[in-house]
Amino acid sequence: MIVSGKNYARNRSSFQTYRRIQGTLGGSKVIGIGTVELQVRRSPASKETGKLVLEDVLHIPTAICNGVNITQAIDCIKDLGMVLHGAM
């Protein structure tokens, strides 16, 4: 899901680096923080992929789904030279 706040993931297995922390975000319990690396297609028509690296991702096991900050995602996509459909 695209979010306006912090990046978060619900599955511990998503993290490449990880350290335990304790806290809350919007009433949800945060139990860790780390780096998540995602392999993403450069465009829907391409089989070529790039690595999207998200740092300081919160681990919230009770989240309904993963959340990616829209601004950070767009910046990473541009850095990878990926196609943004519907963008200017």
Secondary structure, 3 states (H helix, E strand, C coil): CEECCCCEECCHHHEEEEEEEEEEECCEEEEEEEEEEEEEECCCCCCCEEEEEEEEEEECCCCCCCEEEHHHHHHHHHHCCCCCCCCC
